[in-house]
Amino acid sequence: MTWRLRFASFMKWAYAAVKPPDVLYHGTAWNNWTSIAVEGLKAQTRHAVNLSTDVDTATRVGARHGRPLVLVVDGAQMHADGYAFSRSENGVWLTELVLAAYLAPLGPHENLPTS
C-alpha cells in the first residue's frame, strides 16, 4: 500500500475526511522557504501537515520558529486533485503533504530567500 493510501486510511480512522476551504494558510519561518519551495510541506515529526483558515493564526505559528512566513495553500485544487483533508477538534486542518505547486508565499515576493 502506498504512503498516500496508508495516510488516507489513517485520516479516515482518526478524523472524517471533509472538503477543505478553497484557501488555507501555513505558518513557518522564512529560513525554511528554500526547501519548501522544492519539496513542499511535509508532516515531518507530526502525523499531518497543519493548516489554518486565517492569516493571523499562521503568522503566530510561523513566529514560533523565527521570522514568520505565511504560505497560501490552494485547498480547492488539492481537493480536486484527490488529496484528503480532515479537521481536528480544535479547528486545525490536516493533510498528508502539500506539494510546492499548491503553495505561494503571502504578500510581496521581493524578500524571498533564494538560497
URDA-V741560 format. One line per field, one symbol per residue. phi: phi as a letter, one per 30 degrees, with the letter a starting at -180 (. if undefined). A space follows every 10 residues. Layout:
phi: ???
This chain:
phi: .deddddedd ddddbddbdd ddbbbbcbce dceedddcci ccdhdcdadc bbcbdedddd ddddckddbc cccddddedd djddbbbdec iddbadabde dccaddjdcd cddca
